Amino acid sequence: MKKVKKKKRKKIKKKKKLREAGKEKKEKEEARKEKKEKEEAEKEKKEKEEAEKEKKGKEEAKKKKKKEEKGKAKLGEIEKEEKKEKMKEEEKKLEEEKKEGTEKEKIAEKEAESEKEEETEEKKESEKSTEVKTEKESEFLSAQRSREAMLGRMEKELIEEHNKELDETIKHCKTVIDHNQSLIETLERMKDVNERKLATLKVKGTPYTLASEKPKKVKHTVGKHKTHGRKPPLHPSSK
């Protein structure tokens, strides 16, 4: 079985080699054919070119012969006609150049006009934008001024209210100070009276009891002022 398989493999390899060799031969033949065809085509082109050159040379020779046959008399006329034709051609060229120049001038004028129009439009747009900016700036400034004025009014009102409150507190403090001053004066008077009594008692040699130690004669309640019937208000500095 192994030998049979090996033989089969060898046959397959041979077939592949033969196929590849046939392909190579075909490719080589095709390349040769292409080369031959190219060479033949090049030869045909060269032959055609040579034939055309020969035709042109023959035509030119015929023209020269015709000119020689016409003679010297006709040469002057031919030259005159050729000159006329050249003049006409030159005139036509000049006219065409003039037309081209006029057309170029017209195109340049149109371009200049279009540029001017564009510049005017750009100026208008810039002016509009500047106007809009100025309007916005003026609106902003007016709004800012109105805001500043409103804030100034509010600040003024607040300051005036604060001044009123300060005036009221000053008045209240003054009343408290006056009241405390009157209390101080009354207390100082009471102290003077007590000191006088102490001095008289020292002279007599008898002990003296203070008015506060005699509960029967006290007419005011505890913790209340004698004259006003309430606690004396404290000084603001004591608070």
Secondary structure as the mmCIF struct_conf table of DSSP 4:
data_model
#
loop_
_struct_conf.conf_type_id
_struct_conf.id
_struct_conf.beg_label_comp_id
_struct_conf.beg_label_asym_id
_struct_conf.beg_label_seq_id
_struct_conf.end_label_comp_id
_struct_conf.end_label_asym_id
_struct_conf.end_label_seq_id
HELX_RH_AL_P HELX_RH_AL_P1 LYS A 2 LYS A 204
TURN_TY1_P TURN_TY1_P1 GLY A 205 GLY A 205
HELX_RH_3T_P HELX_RH_3T_P1 ALA A 211 GLU A 213
HELX_RH_3T_P HELX_RH_3T_P2 PRO A 215 LYS A 217
BEND BEND1 HIS A 220 HIS A 220
HELX_LH_PP_P HELX_LH_PP_P1 THR A 221 THR A 221
TURN_TY1_P TURN_TY1_P2 VAL A 222 GLY A 223
BEND BEND2 LYS A 224 LYS A 224
TURN_TY1_P TURN_TY1_P3 LYS A 226 HIS A 228
BEND BEND3 GLY A 229 ARG A 230
HELX_LH_PP_P HELX_LH_PP_P2 LYS A 231 HIS A 235
TURN_TY1_P TURN_TY1_P4 PRO A 236 SER A 238
#
